[in-house]
């Protein structure tokens, strides 16, 4: 008696790179707990210290981003969150997009979105100026008085 013949599995989606899916799996398992620590610390500092949520305003963000530590902290949190989420979305596209053209289009849009949000977020974090020169003084926060 012979075993029944099984259908061949469907073709692999995406590019064939040896070990790529293993690295993707490892990345998700490493960044998940790391993001948990980054986000919980972020929430603790912002919501549970000082005056709680009522302290969060323009001056609070400006004060935090005056420190390179918080700039890097927020950038690492942004980059890891976008790459982690983008990788998860890539896996969903691989699972549910049936046509090669559709999969390629969705992967391209996803890649452009992830890169675009990381670039824009980094620009906001590192070019943030709470007291821009030449701005109308009535529109600036009170801590900008006397800043030239």
Contact map, one row per residue, 1 for C-alpha under 8 A:
1110000000000000000000000000000000000000000000000000000000000000000000000000000000000000000000000000000000000000000000000000000000000000000000000000
1111000000000000000000000000000000000000000000000000000000000000000000000000000000000000000000000000000000000000000000000000000000000000000000000000
1111100000000000000000000000000000000000000000000000000000000000000000000000000000000000000000000000000000000000000000000000000000000000000000000000
0111110000000000000000000000000000000000000000000000000000000000000000000000000000000000000000000000000000000000000000000000000000000000000000000000
0011111000000000000000000000000000000000000000000000000000000000000000000000000000000000000000000000000000000000000000000000000000000000000000000000
0001111100000000000000000000000000000000000000000000000000000000000000000000000000000000000000000000000000000000000000000000000000000000000000000000
0000111110000000000000000000000000000000000000000000000000000000000000000000000000000000000000000000000000000000000000000000000000000000000000000000
0000011111000000000000000000000000000000000000000000000000000000000000000000000000000000000000000000000000000000000000000000000000000000000000000000
0000001111100000000000000000000000000000000000000000000000000000000000000000000000000000000000000000000000000000000000000000000000000000000000000000
0000000111110000000000000000000000000000000000000000000000000000000000000000000000000000000000000000000000000000000000000000000000000000000000000000
0000000011111000000000000000000000000000000000000000000000000000000000000000000000000000000000000000000000000000000000000000000000000000000000000000
0000000001111101000000000000000000000000000000000000000000000000000000000000000000000000000000000000000000000000000000000000000000000000000000000000
0000000000111110000000000000000000000000000000000000000000000000000000000000000000000000000001000001000000000000000000000000000000000000000000000000
0000000000011111000000000000000000000000000000000000000000000000000000000000000000000000000001000000001000000000000000000000000000000000000000000000
0000000000001111100000000000000000000000000000000000000000000000000000000000000000000000000000000000000000000000000000000000000000000000000000000000
0000000000010111110000000000000000000000000000000000000000000000000000000000000000000000000000000000000000000000000000000000000000000000000000000000
0000000000000011111100000000000000000000000000000000000000000000000000000000000000000000000000000000000000000000000000000000000000000000000000000000
0000000000000001111110000000000000000000000000000000000000000000000000000000000000000000000000000000000000000000000000000000000000000000000000000000
0000000000000000111111100000000000000000000000000000000000000000000000000000000000000000000000000000000000000000000000000000000000000000000000000000
0000000000000000111111110000000000000000000000000000000000000000000000000000000000000000000000000000000000000000000000000000000000000000000000000000
0000000000000000011111111000000000000000000000000000000000000000000000000000000000000000000000000000000000000000000000000000000000000000000000000000
0000000000000000001111111100000000000000000000000000000000000000000000000000000000000000000000000000000000000000000000000000000000000000000000000000
0000000000000000001111111110000000000000000000000000000000000000000000000000000000000000000000000000000000000000000000000000000000000000000000000000
0000000000000000000111111111000000000000000000000000000000000000000000000000000000000010000000000000000000000000000000000000000000000000000000000000
0000000000000000000011111111100000000000000000000000000000000000000000000000000000000000000000000000000000000000000000000000000000000000000000000000
0000000000000000000001111111110000000000000000000000000000000000000000000000000000000000000000000000000000000000000000000000000000000000000000000000
0000000000000000000000111111111000000000000000000000000000000000000000000000000000010000000000000000000000000000000000000000000000000000000000000000
0000000000000000000000011111111100000000000000000000000000000000000000000000000000010010000000000000000000000000000000000000000000000000000000000000
0000000000000000000000001111111110000000000000000000000000000000000000000000000000000000000000000000000000000000000000000000000000000000000000000000
0000000000000000000000000111111111000000000000000000000000000000000000000000000000000000000000000000000000000000000000000000000000000000000000000000
0000000000000000000000000011111111100000000000000000000000000000000000000000000100010000000000000000000000000000000000000000000000000000000000000000
0000000000000000000000000001111111110000000000000000000000000000000000000000000000010000000000000000000000000000000000000000000000000000000000000000
0000000000000000000000000000111111111000000000000000000000000000000000000000000000000000000000000000000000000000000000000000000000000000000000000000
0000000000000000000000000000011111111100000000000000000000000000000000000000000000000000000000000000000000000000000000000000000000000000000000000000
0000000000000000000000000000001111111110000000000000000000000000000000000000100110000000000000000000000000000000000000000000000000000000000000000000
0000000000000000000000000000000111111111000000000000000000000000000000000000000000000000000000000000000000000000000000000000000000000000000000000000
0000000000000000000000000000000011111111100000000000000000000000000000000000000000000000000000000000000000000000000000000000000000000000000000000000
0000000000000000000000000000000001111111110000000000000000000000000000001000100000000000000000000000000000000000000000000000000000000000000000000000
0000000000000000000000000000000000111111111000000000000000000000000000000000100000000000000000000000000000000000000000000000000000000000000000000000
0000000000000000000000000000000000011111111100000000000000000000000000000000000000000000000000000000000000000000000000000000000000000000000000000000
0000000000000000000000000000000000001111111110000000000000000000000000000000000000000000000000000000000000000000000000000000000000000000000000000000
0000000000000000000000000000000000000111111111000000000000000000000000000000000000000000000000000000000000000000000000000000000000000000000000000000
0000000000000000000000000000000000000011111111110000000000000000000000000000000000000000000000000000000000000000000000000000000000000000000000000000
0000000000000000000000000000000000000001111111111000000000000000000000000000000000000000000000000000000000000000000000000000000000000000000000000000
0000000000000000000000000000000000000000111111111000000000000000000000000000000000000000000000000000000000000000000000000000000000000000000000000000
0000000000000000000000000000000000000000011111111001100100000000000000000000000000000000000000000000000000000000000000000000000000000000000000000000
0000000000000000000000000000000000000000001111111111100000000000000000000000000000000000000000000000000000000000000000000000000000000000000000000000
0000000000000000000000000000000000000000001111111111100000000000000000000000000000000000000000000000000000000000000000000000000000000000000000000000
0000000000000000000000000000000000000000000111111111000000000000000000000000000000000000000000000000000000000000000000000000000000000000000000000000
0000000000000000000000000000000000000000000000111111001000000000000000000000000000000000000000000000000000000000000000000000000000000000000000000000
0000000000000000000000000000000000000000000000111111111000000000000000000000000000000000000000000000000000000000000000000000000000000000000000000000
0000000000000000000000000000000000000000000001111111111100000000000000000000000000000000000000000000000000000000000000000000000000000000000000000000
0000000000000000000000000000000000000000000001110011111100000000000000000000000000000000000000000000000000000000000000000000000000000000000000000000
0000000000000000000000000000000000000000000000000011111110000000000000000000000000000000000000000000000000000000000000000000000000000000000000000000
0000000000000000000000000000000000000000000000000111111110010000000000000000000000000000000000000000000000000000000000000000000000000000000000000000
0000000000000000000000000000000000000000000001000001111111111000000000000000000000000000000000000000000000000000000000000000000000000000000000000000
0000000000000000000000000000000000000000000000000000011111111000000000000000000000000000000000000000000000000000000000000000000000000000000000000000
0000000000000000000000000000000000000000000000000000000111111100000000000000000000000000000000000000000000000000000000000000000000000000000010000000
0000000000000000000000000000000000000000000000000000000111111110000000000000000000000000000000000000000000000000000000000000000000000000000010100000
0000000000000000000000000000000000000000000000000000001111111111000000000000000000000000000000000000000000000000000000000000000000000000000000000000
0000000000000000000000000000000000000000000000000000000111111111100000000000000000000000000000000000000000000000000000000000000000000000000000000000
0000000000000000000000000000000000000000000000000000000001111111110000000000000000000000000000000000000000000000000000000000000111000000000000000000
0000000000000000000000000000000000000000000000000000000000111111111000000000000000000000000000000000000000000000000000000000000000000000000000000000
0000000000000000000000000000000000000000000000000000000000011111111001100000000000000000000000000000000000000000000000000000000000000000000000000000
0000000000000000000000000000000000000000000000000000000000001111111101100000000000000000000000000000000000000000000000000000100100000000000000000000
0000000000000000000000000000000000000000000000000000000000000111111101100000000000000000000000000000000000000000000000000000000000000000000000000000
0000000000000000000000000000000000000000000000000000000000000011111111100000000000000000000000000000000000000000000000000000000000000000000000000000
0000000000000000000000000000000000000000000000000000000000000000111111110000000000000000000000000000000000000000000000000000000000000000000000000000
0000000000000000000000000000000000000000000000000000000000000000001111111000000000000000000000000000000000000000000000000000000000000000000000000000
0000000000000000000000000000000000000000000000000000000000000001111111111100000000000000000000000000000000000000000000000000000000000000000000000000
0000000000000000000000000000000000000000000000000000000000000001111111111110000000000000000000000000000000000000000000000000110000000000000000000000
0000000000000000000000000000000000000000000000000000000000000000000111111111000000000000000000000000000000000000000000000000000000000000000000000000
0000000000000000000000000000000000000100000000000000000000000000000011111111100000000000000000000000000000000000000000000000000000000000000000000000
0000000000000000000000000000000000000000000000000000000000000000000001111111110000000000000000000000000000000000000000000000100000000000000000000000
0000000000000000000000000000000000000000000000000000000000000000000000111111111000000000000000000000000000000000000000001100100000000000000000000000
0000000000000000000000000000000000000000000000000000000000000000000000011111111100000000000000000000000000000000000000000000000000000000000000000000
0000000000000000000000000000000000100110000000000000000000000000000000001111111110000000000000000000000000000000000000000000000000000000000000000000
0000000000000000000000000000000000000000000000000000000000000000000000000111111111000000000000000000000000000000000001001000000000000000000000000000
0000000000000000000000000000000000000000000000000000000000000000000000000011111111100000000000000000000000000000000001000000000000000000000000000000
0000000000000000000000000000001000100000000000000000000000000000000000000001111111110000000000000000000000000000000000000000000000000000000000000000
0000000000000000000000000000000000100000000000000000000000000000000000000000111111111000000000000000000000000000000000000000000000000000000000000000
0000000000000000000000000000000000000000000000000000000000000000000000000000011111111100000000000000000000000000010011000000000000000000000000000000
0000000000000000000000000000000000000000000000000000000000000000000000000000001111111110000000000000000000000000010000000000000000000000000000000000
0000000000000000000000000011001100000000000000000000000000000000000000000000000111111111000000000000000000000000000000000000000000000000000000000000
0000000000000000000000000000000000000000000000000000000000000000000000000000000011111111100000000000000000000000000000000000000000000000000000000000
0000000000000000000000000000000000000000000000000000000000000000000000000000000001111111110000000000000000000110010000000000000000000000000000000000
0000000000000000000000010001000000000000000000000000000000000000000000000000000000111111111000000000000000000000000000000000000000000000000000000000
0000000000000000000000000000000000000000000000000000000000000000000000000000000000011111111100000000000000000000000000000000000000000000000000000000
0000000000000000000000000000000000000000000000000000000000000000000000000000000000001111111110000000000000000100000000000000000000000000000000000000
0000000000000000000000000000000000000000000000000000000000000000000000000000000000000111111111000000000000100100000000000000000000000000000000000000
0000000000000000000000000000000000000000000000000000000000000000000000000000000000000011111111100000000000000000000000000000000000000000000000000000
0000000000000000000000000000000000000000000000000000000000000000000000000000000000000001111111110000000000000000000000000000000000000000000000000000
0000000000000000000000000000000000000000000000000000000000000000000000000000000000000000111111111000001001100000000000000000000000000000000000000000
0000000000001100000000000000000000000000000000000000000000000000000000000000000000000000011111111100001000000000000000000000000000000000000000000000
0000000000000000000000000000000000000000000000000000000000000000000000000000000000000000001111111100000000000000000000000000000000000000000000000000
0000000000000000000000000000000000000000000000000000000000000000000000000000000000000000000111111100000000000000000000000000000000000000000000000000
0000000000000000000000000000000000000000000000000000000000000000000000000000000000000000000011111111011000000000000000000000000000000000000000000000
0000000000000000000000000000000000000000000000000000000000000000000000000000000000000000000001111111011000000000000000000000000000000000000000000000
0000000000000000000000000000000000000000000000000000000000000000000000000000000000000000000000001111111000000000000000000000000000000000000000000000
0000000000001000000000000000000000000000000000000000000000000000000000000000000000000000000000001111111100000000000000000000000000000000000000000000
0000000000000000000000000000000000000000000000000000000000000000000000000000000000000000000000000011111110000000000000000000000000000000000000000000
0000000000000000000000000000000000000000000000000000000000000000000000000000000000000000000000001111111111000000000000000000000000000000000000000000
0000000000000100000000000000000000000000000000000000000000000000000000000000000000000000000011001111111111100000000000000000000000000000000000000000
0000000000000000000000000000000000000000000000000000000000000000000000000000000000000000000000000001111111110000000000000000000000000000000000000000
0000000000000000000000000000000000000000000000000000000000000000000000000000000000000000000000000000111111111000000000000000000000000000000000000000
0000000000000000000000000000000000000000000000000000000000000000000000000000000000000000000010000000011111111100000000000000000000000000000000000000
0000000000000000000000000000000000000000000000000000000000000000000000000000000000000000010010000000001111111110000000000000000000000000000000000000
0000000000000000000000000000000000000000000000000000000000000000000000000000000000000000000000000000000111111111000000000000000000000000000000000000
0000000000000000000000000000000000000000000000000000000000000000000000000000000000000000000000000000000011111111100000000000000000000000000000000000
0000000000000000000000000000000000000000000000000000000000000000000000000000000000000100110000000000000001111111110000000000000000000000000000000000
0000000000000000000000000000000000000000000000000000000000000000000000000000000000000100000000000000000000111111111000000000000000000000000000000000
0000000000000000000000000000000000000000000000000000000000000000000000000000000000000000000000000000000000011111111100000000000000000000000000000000
0000000000000000000000000000000000000000000000000000000000000000000000000000000000000000000000000000000000001111111110000000000000000000000000000000
0000000000000000000000000000000000000000000000000000000000000000000000000000000001100100000000000000000000000111111111000000000000000000000000000000
0000000000000000000000000000000000000000000000000000000000000000000000000000000000000000000000000000000000000011111111100000000000000000000000000000
0000000000000000000000000000000000000000000000000000000000000000000000000000000000000000000000000000000000000001111111110000000000000000000000000000
0000000000000000000000000000000000000000000000000000000000000000000000000000000001000000000000000000000000000000111111111000000000000000000000000000
0000000000000000000000000000000000000000000000000000000000000000000000000000011001000000000000000000000000000000011111111100000000000000000000000000
0000000000000000000000000000000000000000000000000000000000000000000000000000000000000000000000000000000000000000001111111110000000000000000000000000
0000000000000000000000000000000000000000000000000000000000000000000000000000000000000000000000000000000000000000000111111111000000000000000000000000
0000000000000000000000000000000000000000000000000000000000000000000000000010010000000000000000000000000000000000000011111111100000000000000000000000
0000000000000000000000000000000000000000000000000000000000000000000000000010000000000000000000000000000000000000000001111111110000000000000000000000
0000000000000000000000000000000000000000000000000000000000000000000000000000000000000000000000000000000000000000000000111111111100000000000000000000
0000000000000000000000000000000000000000000000000000000000000000000000000000000000000000000000000000000000000000000000011111111100000000000000000000
0000000000000000000000000000000000000000000000000000000000000000100000100110000000000000000000000000000000000000000000001111111100000000000000000000
0000000000000000000000000000000000000000000000000000000000000000000000100000000000000000000000000000000000000000000000000111111100000000000000000000
0000000000000000000000000000000000000000000000000000000000000000000000000000000000000000000000000000000000000000000000000011111110000000000000000000
0000000000000000000000000000000000000000000000000000000000000100100000000000000000000000000000000000000000000000000000000011111111000000000000000000
0000000000000000000000000000000000000000000000000000000000000100000000000000000000000000000000000000000000000000000000000000001111110000000000000000
0000000000000000000000000000000000000000000000000000000000000100000000000000000000000000000000000000000000000000000000000000000111110000000110010000
0000000000000000000000000000000000000000000000000000000000000000000000000000000000000000000000000000000000000000000000000000000011111010000110010010
0000000000000000000000000000000000000000000000000000000000000000000000000000000000000000000000000000000000000000000000000000000011111110000000000000
0000000000000000000000000000000000000000000000000000000000000000000000000000000000000000000000000000000000000000000000000000000000111110000000000001
0000000000000000000000000000000000000000000000000000000000000000000000000000000000000000000000000000000000000000000000000000000000011111000000000000
0000000000000000000000000000000000000000000000000000000000000000000000000000000000000000000000000000000000000000000000000000000000111111101100000000
0000000000000000000000000000000000000000000000000000000000000000000000000000000000000000000000000000000000000000000000000000000000000111111100000000
0000000000000000000000000000000000000000000000000000000000000000000000000000000000000000000000000000000000000000000000000000000000000011111100001000
0000000000000000000000000000000000000000000000000000000000000000000000000000000000000000000000000000000000000000000000000000000000000001111100000000
0000000000000000000000000000000000000000000000000000000000000000000000000000000000000000000000000000000000000000000000000000000000000011111110000000
0000000000000000000000000000000000000000000000000000000000000000000000000000000000000000000000000000000000000000000000000000000001100011111111010000
0000000000000000000000000000000000000000000000000000000001100000000000000000000000000000000000000000000000000000000000000000000001100000001111111000
0000000000000000000000000000000000000000000000000000000000000000000000000000000000000000000000000000000000000000000000000000000000000000000111111000
0000000000000000000000000000000000000000000000000000000000100000000000000000000000000000000000000000000000000000000000000000000000000000000011111000
0000000000000000000000000000000000000000000000000000000000000000000000000000000000000000000000000000000000000000000000000000000001100000000111111110
0000000000000000000000000000000000000000000000000000000000000000000000000000000000000000000000000000000000000000000000000000000000000000100011111110
0000000000000000000000000000000000000000000000000000000000000000000000000000000000000000000000000000000000000000000000000000000000000000000000011111
0000000000000000000000000000000000000000000000000000000000000000000000000000000000000000000000000000000000000000000000000000000000100000000000011111
0000000000000000000000000000000000000000000000000000000000000000000000000000000000000000000000000000000000000000000000000000000000001000000000000111
